């Protein structure tokens, strides 16, 4: 499951709204009881991302590393929220910082998933110029996941921003080629290309509607299916 950092910021989209975080983790914990193995990639946009600070004077590489550190903060907070409620969760970082949290190692992550832990993948891909969408696609392929859930603030993939345009057209199903051809901004094009090559299905849905995660896990019709 790919979560934007903005989601964790609650209504303001900034910092961490711990009441919302606890509510989200409770919902995920209920879904976990369905018997699924779950890995989460969380963004860092509630603290920092390059496009929001282009005029800061920071070069792209250092700005992207700051964004990766933002994902580490979010992942630590989420793992703590799960563990407080008795749900085993482990944050693992693509950037080595052993004093802070465990380094992401693919085989270790698979072992923990099989043992019933929720794995939260922090630090993006560990390299600049890649978004956390690309990280989600990469981790999904590495961990042999069945699907990617892109949890967003809107109900479907649209041909343009539904927050700005009332006539935005929604899609219930799309092919990878359609997403690439139309340059739909559901995930970055590198992530879509990775999923296309591996035939990894993507389900895009509104995280704010309680029960949507469970519907996606059960294979029920929810949001937009890209395959």
N, C-alpha and C positions, 0 to 999 in steps of 0.2 A: 504494500500500500504506500502510495506517495502522498504525503501531506505537505501543503505549503506552510511556510513559517507564519505567514499572515493569519492562517486559521488559528494558530495557538495564541495569537494576540487578541483574540476575542473581537468585540465590536470595534475597537480602535485599530486592530491589526498591528499593534506595536507591543513590544515587550511580551510577557507571558501572562495570560489570564488564567490563574491557577484554578479557579472555579470551573471554567470551561474545560481546562486540561483534565481535571478529575472526572468530569462528566463524560468526556470523550473516551478516556481510558476505561471507564466502567462499561461503556457500550462495546468497546473492543474486547474487553474481558468476557462479556456475555457471548460474543461471536466466537471467541476462542473455545468456548465450551462445546461448539459444534464439531470439534475434533480437527480443526485446521491447524496447519503450521503457518505462522505469520511473521513476515519480515517487514519492517517499516523504514522508509527513507523520508526524512523530514528536511524541509528547506530552512533557510535562515532569514527570509525576507522581513520578518518582524523586527530584526535587529540591523541587518546590513545586506545589501546586494549591489553589485556594480552599477546597474542601470539607474539606481536611485541616487547615486553619488558620483555621476560622471564628471561633474564640475568641481569635485573636491580637490583636484590636483593629484590625487593618488593614481598611480599607473594601474592598468588592468590586472596585472599579475598580483600585486599586493592587495588590491581591492577584493579580488576573488578569494585570496587566502583569508581575508577578514570574514568574508561570507561563509567560508568553510568553518571557521571558528564559531560563527553564529549557530550553525547547524549542530555543533558539539554541545553548546549550551542548551539548545532545545531538546536534543536527544537525552542529555543527562536529566533534565527536568521530567521528561516523559518516562524514562526508566524508573526514576524515583517514585513517580505517581503510581505506576503499575505495582512496584514492590511494596508500597505502603498498603495497598489493598490485597496483598497476598498473592499477586500474580507474578510469576518469575519473568523478569525482563532484563536484557543485557544490552547496553549501548556499546558499540564497537566502532572505532574511528579509522578511517582511511589514512589519516595523518597520525603518525606515531606520537603519542603523548602518554606513555605508560603510567606516569604518576597520576594522571587524570582518569583515564579509562582504557579498556583493553583495545589493542590494535586489531583491526579487521583482518581476519585470516579466513579464507573461504571454507576450508575443511572444518575449522573450529566452529564457524557459524552454522554449518550444516549439522554438526554433532549437537549443538545446543538446540537447534530447531527440533531435531528428532527427540531430544529429551524434554520437549514441551515448553521451552523458553521462547518468549517473543524477542526477536533480534531487532534492534534499532540501529540502522546503519548511518553513522555520522561522518562528517568530513567530505561529503560529496564523493567525487571519484578520487580525490587526493591531488588532482591536478587543476591548474587554472584553465580558463576558457571552456570549461564544461559545466553545464547546469546540473542541478539536483534531479532534473528529469532524466538526463543521461545517466546519472548515478543510479536512479531507480531501474532503468532498463538494464544496465550492466549487472547490478546485483540480482535482479530477477533471473537473468540468464545464468549467472554463476551459481545461484542457489537452486537452480532447476525448478523454479516456481511454475505454477499452472497458469497464472494470469497476473497482470498488473492492474491494481485498482488506483485510479487517479481521482482522489477525493478533492472536490473543488467547492466553490461557493455558488455554482449554478447547476441547473438540472441536467443539461445536455452539452454537447459540443455545438457551437453555433457558427454561422458563416461570418459573424462580426460580433463585437462586444454587446451582449444583451443589456448591459447596464447603461449603455450609451444610446443604443438604437432599438426602438420599439419594434421595428420590422425585421429584427434579426431572425434568421431561419435556423431552426433546430434540426438535428439529425439523430435518429435512433440507431442507425447502423451506418458505418463507413468502412471502406477498405483503406489499407495503408496508402495505396496509390492516390486515392482521392484526397486524403489528408495532405500528402506531399504536393499534389498538383494544385490544390486550392490554397496551400500554405496556411492552413488552419492552425491557430496558435494554441492548440490544446496541450501539446508538448513540443519541445524543440525538435527540429527536423532530424538531428543526429539520433535522438532517442527513438523517433518513429522508424528511422532506417534500421536501427539495431533490432527493433521488435519485428519489423517486416522480414528481415533476413532469417530470423529464427521462428517466425510464425507465432509470436507471443501475443495472445489477445490482450487488449486494453479495455477496461471498463471505466468510463468517466461518469461520475455521479455527484450529486449534491450531498456533501457531508453533513450539512445543517439539518437535513431531514432524518430524524431518528429512525433507525431500522434499515436504512439504505445499505449499510455495510453488510448486514446479515443477508439481505436480498441478493447482493452481488455474490456473496460466498455461496449461496444456495443455487446460483445460476438463474435466478428469476430476472425478468425484464426490468431493468432499472437503468436510467441514464442512456448513454451512448456506448455501443459496442463497436470497437475497431478491430477488424481481423482481416 
